[in-house]
Amino acid sequence: METPSVNTQKFILKLFPEIMVKGSSAKRQMVGQLYNNLIKLLKIYSPEIKVKKFSDKIEVVTPTDVLTEVRQTLLHTPGIEQVLEALQFDGMDELSDIKVKVAEVMAKEVEGKTFVIRAKRTGTHSFNSTEMEQTVGGYMLAHCNAKGVDLHQPEVTVRIELINKQLNIITTKHAGLGGFPIGTQGDILSLMSGGFDSTVASYLTMKRGIKTHFIFFNLGGIAHEIGVKQVAFYLWSKYGASHRVSFISVPFDKVIEEIFRSTHETYMGVTLKRLMLMAAEKIADSMEIDALVTGESVAQVSSQTLRNLALIDQVSNKLILRPLATMNKPDIINIANEIGTRRFAENMPEYCGVISKNPIVHGSYKRMEKEAKRFNYTVLDKAVEDSVKIYVDEIIDDVSNAAPIEVIHDLTKGEYVVIDIRAEEECIATPCKCIKIPFYKLKTEFKKLPQDKEYLLYCEKGIMSQLHAQYLRDSESRENVRVYRP
């Protein structure tokens, strides 16, 4: 790999430890998959990005003008344990050259502080790693105005790697996502409601390297569907965009009507979950997918006791993963907060619980069998038949084409109020009035605004603004909402 210029930045990607303990064939396949994933993800930023794979790491050299985008992508890509930012210097095989270069680069970092040198060495040299640490450390102590060397609790750790004649000075160290590269662990179909649990469960399967498709059972009309599509698109674009996945929407309103007609009120909740699994299994079969994932957590609600989960699982022959099964709700919410789905979930309506009155918490197998026989399954078959499947990367066009939202580019041709829906505190500068309402507050705050104004929603890429404008039109019947894209 060529030495980076001042306009490039090097990343050294350390692999997830479970990859490193695999057999040589499995490890080679996983490293190759991660390499291919990165090639696909990074090429959208610049054709000048270079990716090189090794047996125990991957290196990326990127132009600095796309540094932020590349860094964020690397931090959100499954399979990477650590992301190291480094400066690379070639032709460095003598300790006399190495110590001078490290001191030159790191002098400001160690000034007035205690430090330690940690070195790794690969190749044939006349010195070992310990001698390298001692020589560089001694030279820096003499020339860099440091407080001193502390081997146990240093204020600064200077990390260097020497690979044959290539010296890498690690400037920053980030924790990666971990897990396996997507594409190495098969496909799964996630039952997605858009709430805390289903979004976190989907994230965890993506992080584990599973290509995660989404199935949504629509109980709340088009506005609910748009909301779930938003969070599905967000999860995919942030953590799984290396692979194309599907979003399947199943109309479940007639199924709900049939549940009310046929099922005793205490068994409605369990029956609904059983029917969702049955429908998901049919669609998974058509997609040749072997497993389903749900966000169920033991005892969180009445349908999620061990007995009721067993009753639910009776209807499917698929492997059903429940990664949240033993997690507490605060822990689930913390993960949702970390991955960015909390604000979606907080504004997502919950429909599954509304149909169950006095729900049974310890259902009877015999009673469940009787309740199940009263249901007209042609209704379920019709719902599956009427399901609509699109690719997640087509969600924006799909929502827009349903009822196209006008995009305004020139603010001088009308009297507009721009609503900046980004989470950041600052508003975009505009020649007209601009107010700040983060997207997660838009549902409640927009109705408080004067409705005789023309509002334009703005976000950085125009994606969230498009979806939220459509949402307001469909759920609130607001015709005075469009999209601003400079």
C-alpha positions in Angstrom: 0.0 0.0 0.0 1.3 3.4 -0.9 2.4 5.9 1.7 -0.5 8.2 2.4 -0.1 11.8 1.5 -1.1 14.7 3.8 -4.5 14.5 2.1 -5.2 10.9 3.1 -5.9 9.0 6.3 -5.1 5.4 7.1 -7.4 3.1 9.1 -6.2 -0.3 10.5 -9.2 -2.5 11.2 -8.8 -5.2 13.8 -11.1 -8.2 13.3 -13.7 -9.5 15.7 -11.9 -12.1 18.0 -14.3 -14.9 17.2 -13.3 -14.6 13.6 -9.6 -15.1 14.5 -10.2 -18.4 16.4 -12.0 -20.0 13.4 -10.3 -22.5 11.2 -8.2 -21.2 8.3 -10.9 -21.8 5.7 -13.8 -20.2 7.7 -11.5 -17.3 8.7 -10.5 -16.7 5.1 -14.1 -16.7 4.0 -15.1 -14.2 6.7 -12.2 -11.8 6.1 -13.0 -12.0 2.4 -16.7 -11.2 3.1 -15.8 -8.2 5.3 -13.4 -7.0 2.6 -16.2 -7.2 -0.1 -18.6 -5.5 2.2 -16.2 -2.6 2.8 -15.5 -2.2 -0.9 -19.2 -1.9 -1.6 -19.9 0.5 1.3 -16.9 2.8 0.8 -17.0 3.1 -3.0 -19.9 5.6 -2.8 -17.7 8.1 -1.0 -14.7 8.2 -3.3 -13.1 6.0 -6.0 -9.7 6.9 -4.5 -10.4 4.9 -1.3 -8.0 1.9 -1.1 -8.9 -1.3 0.8 -6.3 -4.0 1.5 -6.9 -7.3 3.3 -4.5 -9.3 5.4 -5.0 -12.5 7.4 -5.5 -10.7 10.7 -6.6 -7.2 9.7 -7.9 -4.9 6.9 -6.3 -1.5 6.0 -8.2 1.4 4.5 -6.6 4.6 3.1 -9.1 7.4 2.4 -8.9 11.0 1.2 -9.4 13.3 4.1 -12.4 15.1 2.4 -14.5 12.0 3.1 -12.8 11.1 6.4 -15.9 11.6 8.6 -18.2 9.5 6.4 -15.6 6.7 6.1 -14.9 6.6 9.8 -18.6 6.4 10.7 -19.1 3.6 8.2 -16.2 1.6 9.6 -17.5 2.0 13.2 -21.0 0.7 12.1 -19.8 -2.3 10.0 -20.2 -5.7 11.6 -17.0 -7.8 11.8 -14.7 -5.0 13.0 -13.6 -5.1 16.6 -11.3 -2.0 16.6 -10.8 0.9 14.3 -7.3 2.4 14.6 -6.4 5.7 12.9 -2.8 5.7 11.9 -0.1 7.6 10.1 2.0 5.4 7.8 5.7 5.8 6.9 7.5 3.4 4.6 11.3 2.6 4.5 11.5 2.6 8.3 13.6 -0.4 9.3 16.3 1.3 11.5 15.6 2.2 15.1 17.5 5.5 14.6 14.9 6.5 12.0 11.9 5.1 13.9 12.6 6.9 17.1 13.0 10.3 15.4 9.8 9.9 13.4 7.7 8.8 16.4 9.0 11.7 18.5 8.3 14.2 15.7 4.7 13.0 15.3 3.8 12.5 19.0 5.7 15.3 20.7 2.7 17.5 21.3 0.6 14.5 22.6 3.1 13.7 25.4 4.2 17.2 26.4 3.8 17.6 30.1 2.4 14.1 30.5 3.5 10.6 31.5 3.6 8.2 28.6 4.4 4.6 27.6 5.4 3.1 24.2 3.5 -0.1 23.1 5.1 -1.6 20.0 4.2 -4.6 17.7 6.6 -5.9 15.2 6.2 -8.2 12.2 9.1 -9.3 9.9 12.8 -9.7 10.3 14.7 -7.0 12.1 17.9 -6.7 14.2 15.8 -5.8 17.3 12.7 -7.0 19.1 9.6 -5.3 20.2 10.9 -4.6 23.7 14.1 -3.0 22.4 11.9 -0.9 20.1 9.8 0.3 23.0 12.8 1.2 25.1 14.7 3.0 22.3 11.7 5.1 21.2 10.7 5.8 24.8 14.1 6.9 25.8 14.5 9.2 22.8 11.1 10.8 23.4 11.8 11.3 27.1 15.0 13.2 26.2 13.5 15.3 23.3 9.7 15.8 23.9 9.3 17.6 27.3 7.3 14.8 28.7 6.7 14.4 32.5 8.1 10.9 32.4 7.5 7.3 31.5 4.9 5.3 33.4 4.6 1.7 32.5 1.4 1.0 34.5 -0.9 4.1 34.5 0.4 6.4 31.7 -1.6 9.5 30.7 -0.7 8.8 27.1 -0.1 5.4 25.4 1.8 5.7 22.2 1.1 2.7 19.9 3.3 1.8 17.0 3.4 -1.1 14.6 6.4 -2.0 12.4 5.5 -4.4 9.5 8.8 -5.1 7.7 9.8 -1.6 6.7 6.4 0.1 7.2 5.9 2.1 10.4 2.4 2.8 11.6 1.9 5.3 14.4 -1.6 4.9 15.9 -3.1 8.3 16.6 -6.7 7.3 17.7 -8.3 4.1 18.8 -12.1 3.4 18.4 -14.2 0.5 19.6 -15.8 -1.2 16.5 -19.2 -2.9 16.3 -17.8 -6.4 16.6 -19.8 -9.4 15.5 -19.5 -11.2 12.2 -19.5 -9.7 8.7 -23.0 -9.6 7.2 -23.3 -12.3 4.6 -21.5 -15.0 6.6 -24.4 -16.3 8.7 -27.4 -16.6 6.3 -30.7 -14.8 6.2 -33.4 -14.1 8.8 -36.9 -12.5 8.7 -37.5 -10.0 11.5 -41.0 -9.3 12.8 -40.8 -5.5 12.9 -43.3 -3.3 14.7 -41.0 -0.3 14.9 -40.9 -0.2 18.7 -38.0 -0.6 21.1 -37.8 -4.4 21.1 -38.1 -5.3 17.4 -35.6 -2.6 16.4 -33.0 -3.7 18.9 -33.6 -7.4 18.1 -33.0 -6.6 14.4 -29.9 -4.7 15.2 -28.5 -7.6 17.2 -29.0 -10.1 14.3 -27.4 -7.7 11.9 -24.5 -7.2 14.2 -24.1 -11.0 14.4 -23.6 -11.1 10.6 -27.1 -12.2 9.7 -28.7 -10.7 6.6 -31.9 -9.3 8.2 -35.1 -8.8 6.2 -38.2 -7.1 7.7 -41.8 -8.1 7.8 -44.4 -5.7 9.1 -48.0 -6.5 10.0 -50.0 -3.4 9.3 -52.6 -2.8 12.0 -52.6 1.0 11.9 -52.9 2.2 8.3 -50.5 3.9 6.0 -49.1 6.3 8.6 -48.1 3.4 10.8 -46.5 1.7 7.8 -44.5 4.8 6.9 -43.2 5.1 10.5 -42.0 1.5 10.5 -40.4 1.9 7.0 -38.5 4.9 8.4 -36.9 2.9 11.2 -36.2 -0.1 8.9 -34.5 2.1 6.4 -32.5 3.7 9.2 -31.3 0.4 10.6 -30.4 -1.0 7.2 -28.6 2.2 6.0 -26.5 2.4 9.2 -25.7 -1.2 9.9 -26.6 -3.4 7.0 -26.3 -1.5 3.7 -23.6 -3.9 2.4 -26.5 -6.3 1.4 -29.9 -5.7 -0.2 -32.8 -6.8 2.0 -36.5 -6.8 1.7 -39.4 -5.1 3.5 -42.7 -7.0 3.4 -45.9 -5.3 4.5 -48.8 -7.6 5.4 -52.3 -6.1 5.7 -53.6 -7.4 9.0 -56.8 -5.4 9.5 -59.1 -8.3 8.3 -57.2 -10.7 10.5 -57.9 -8.5 13.5 -61.6 -8.5 12.6 -61.6 -12.3 12.4 -59.8 -12.6 15.7 -62.6 -10.5 17.3 -65.2 -12.6 15.6 -63.8 -16.0 16.5 -61.6 -15.8 19.6 -62.3 -15.4 23.3 -61.0 -12.1 24.6 -58.5 -13.7 26.9 -56.8 -15.5 24.1 -56.7 -12.7 21.5 -53.2 -11.5 22.2 -51.7 -15.0 22.0 -53.8 -15.7 18.9 -52.5 -12.6 17.1 -48.9 -13.5 17.8 -49.5 -17.1 16.5 -51.1 -15.7 13.3 -48.2 -13.4 12.8 -45.7 -16.3 13.0 -47.8 -18.4 10.6 -47.8 -15.6 8.1 -44.1 -14.9 8.6 -43.4 -18.6 8.1 -45.2 -18.7 4.8 -43.4 -15.6 3.5 -40.0 -16.9 4.8 -40.6 -20.2 2.9 -41.2 -18.3 -0.3 -37.9 -16.4 0.3 -36.0 -19.6 1.3 -35.3 -18.2 4.8 -34.8 -20.7 7.6 -35.3 -18.5 10.7 -37.4 -15.7 12.2 -36.5 -13.1 14.9 -38.8 -11.4 17.3 -38.3 -8.8 20.0 -40.1 -10.8 22.7 -38.7 -10.7 26.2 -39.8 -13.2 28.8 -42.6 -11.8 31.1 -42.5 -8.3 29.6 -46.2 -8.6 28.6 -48.9 -11.2 29.1 -48.3 -13.0 25.8 -44.6 -13.4 26.7 -44.8 -15.8 29.6 -42.9 -19.0 29.0 -46.2 -20.9 28.6 -47.7 -18.4 26.2 -44.4 -18.3 24.2 -44.6 -22.0 23.9 -48.2 -21.8 22.7 -47.1 -19.2 20.1 -44.2 -21.3 18.9 -46.5 -24.3 18.3 -47.6 -22.9 14.9 -44.2 -22.6 13.3 -41.5 -25.1 12.3 -39.0 -22.3 11.8 -36.1 -21.6 14.1 -37.3 -18.6 16.1 -34.6 -16.4 17.6 -35.4 -14.1 20.6 -32.2 -12.2 21.3 -33.9 -10.1 24.0 -35.5 -13.1 25.8 -33.7 -12.5 29.1 -33.0 -8.8 28.8 -34.6 -6.1 31.1 -36.5 -3.2 29.5 -34.0 -0.5 30.7 -31.2 -2.4 29.0 -33.2 -2.7 25.8 -33.9 1.0 25.9 -30.2 1.8 26.5 -29.3 -0.2 23.4 -32.0 1.6 21.4 -30.5 4.9 22.6 -27.0 3.9 21.6 -28.0 2.8 18.1 -30.3 5.7 17.4 -33.7 3.9 17.3 -35.1 5.2 20.6 -36.5 8.4 19.1 -38.3 6.3 16.4 -39.7 3.9 19.0 -40.9 6.6 21.3 -43.2 7.9 18.6 -44.3 4.6 17.3 -48.0 3.6 18.1 -48.4 0.2 19.8 -51.3 -1.8 18.3 -50.6 -5.4 19.4 -51.8 -4.9 23.0 -55.1 -3.1 22.3 -57.0 -6.2 21.3 -56.4 -8.3 24.4 -58.8 -7.8 27.3 -58.1 -9.7 30.6 -55.3 -11.6 28.8 -54.5 -15.1 29.9 -50.9 -15.3 31.3 -50.7 -19.2 31.5 -52.6 -20.4 28.5 -54.0 -23.9 28.2 -52.8 -26.1 25.3 -56.3 -27.7 25.0 -58.1 -24.4 25.2 -55.7 -22.9 22.6 -56.4 -25.8 20.3 -60.2 -25.1 20.6 -59.7 -21.3 20.0 -57.5 -22.0 17.0 -60.1 -24.2 15.3 -62.7 -21.4 15.3 -60.5 -19.1 13.3 -61.1 -18.8 9.5 -57.7 -19.3 8.0 -58.7 -18.2 4.6 -58.5 -14.6 6.0 -54.9 -15.2 6.9 -54.1 -16.7 3.5 -55.6 -13.7 1.9 -53.5 -11.3 4.0 -50.3 -13.2 2.9 -51.5 -13.1 -0.7 -52.0 -9.3 -0.5 -48.6 -8.7 1.1 -46.3 -6.2 -0.7 -42.6 -6.8 -0.9 -40.1 -4.1 -1.8 -36.3 -3.7 -1.2 -35.4 -1.5 1.7 -33.3 0.7 -0.5 -36.5 1.5 -2.5 -38.4 2.7 0.6 -37.9 6.4 -0.1 -39.1 6.1 -3.7 -42.0 3.8 -2.7 -43.3 6.3 -0.1 -42.8 9.2 -2.4 -44.5 7.6 -5.4 -47.5 6.7 -3.3 -48.4 10.4 -3.0 -45.5 12.4 -4.3 -44.3 15.2 -2.0 -43.3 18.4 -3.8 -39.6 19.4 -3.3 -38.8 23.1 -3.1 -35.3 24.2 -4.1 -35.8 28.0 -4.3 -37.1 29.8 -1.2 -37.5 33.1 -2.9 -40.5 32.0 -4.9 -43.0 31.8 -2.0 -43.6 32.6 1.6 -42.3 29.6 3.5 -41.4 28.5 7.0 -38.6 25.9 7.0 -38.7 23.3 9.7 -35.2 21.9 10.4 -35.9 18.3 11.6 -32.3 17.2 12.2 -31.4 16.2 15.8 -28.6 18.9 15.9 -29.3 22.0 17.8 -28.5 24.5 15.1 -30.9 25.5 12.4 -29.9 25.7 8.7 -29.4 29.2 7.5 -32.2 30.3 5.2 -33.5 33.6 3.7 -36.9 32.9 5.2 -38.0 32.0 8.7 -36.5 28.7 10.0 -37.6 26.9 13.2 -36.2 23.8 14.9 -38.3 20.8 15.5 -36.3 17.5 15.7 -38.0 14.7 13.8 -38.9 12.8 17.0 -40.9 15.8 18.2 -42.6 16.6 14.9 -45.7 14.5 15.5 -46.7 16.4 18.6 -45.2 19.8 17.9 -46.4 20.3 14.3 -50.1 20.4 15.3 -49.3 23.4 17.6 -48.1 25.5 14.6 -50.4 28.0 12.7 -51.9 26.0 9.9 -52.3 28.9 7.5 -48.5 28.8 6.7 -46.6 26.8 4.1 -44.1 24.5 5.8 -41.0 22.9 4.3 -39.2 20.1 6.1 -35.4 20.0 5.9 -32.9 17.3 6.7 -29.3 16.7 5.5 -30.0 14.1 2.8 -33.7 14.8 2.2 -34.7 11.3 3.2 -36.2 11.8 6.7 -37.9 15.0 5.5 -39.6 13.1 2.7 -40.9 10.4 5.0 -42.0 12.8 7.7 -43.8 15.0 5.2 -45.6 12.0 3.9 -46.4 10.9 7.4 -47.9 14.3 8.3 -50.0 14.3 5.1 -51.3 10.8 5.7 -51.8 10.8 9.4 -52.8 14.4 10.1 -54.2 15.3 6.7 -51.8 18.3 6.4 -51.6 19.5 2.8 -49.4 22.5 3.7 -46.2 20.4 4.1 -43.5 20.0 1.5 -39.8 19.3 1.4 -36.9 21.8 1.2 -33.8 20.6 -0.6 -31.2 23.3 -1.3 
